[in-house]
Amino acid sequence: MRHTEFWARMERALGAAYCRTWADQMVLADLDRRTPQQALDAGVPPKQVWAAVWRSLELPDSER
């Protein structure tokens, strides 16, 4: 997964106006107590970050 696909999925899940704010503020245990943005900035693959977001938001399997 590329960063562009990650952000497209974030927009579908949370909306374009909110997804970047959520990614900057929501600390996830699955990302070693980092925000999704911090994890991406640290080099964590977008696919791994998305998996943590998906679990946190309890999205349907079709969004996996």
N, C-alpha and C positions, 0 to 999 in steps of 0.2 A: 504494500500500500504506500502510495506517495502522500506527501503532505497535503497536496491539493485534494485528494480523495478524502483524507481525514477531515479537512475543514468542510468539505461538501456534506459529509455525513453529520458533522456537528451542526451545520446549518439546518439540515432536515430534522434533526432531533430536537434542537432548542430554538431555532429561528436565527436569522442572520443578525438581528439586533442584539441578541443575548449570548450567543455561543462563545464569542471571544471573551466576554466578561466572565462567564462561567469557567472557561478554561484558565483564566488568570487567577481566579479566586477559590475554586473548589479543590481542597486538599484531599487526595485519595490515598488510602492505606495501601492499595494495590500498586501504587507508584512510589512506594517508599516514602509516604507522607509528603509528596510533592504535588503541585498542581499539574494538570495536563500540559500546560505551557512550559513549566519548568522541566518536566520530563522530556518534552520535545527538544528544548534548548540544550539539555544535557546529552542528547544523542540517543535517547530511547526510541526505537523504531515506532513510527506512527501506528502500525498494526497492533503493537503491544499496548500503546496508549489508548487506542480505540477500544481494545478489549476491556481495559479497566473502566473506561467511560461507559461502555455498554452495560457492564455489570452494575455500576453505580446507579445508572439511570433506569435499570431494570427494563431495558428495551426488549421488544419481541425478537425471537430467533431470526426473523426475516431481516433484521438490521445488523446481524452479527457480521 
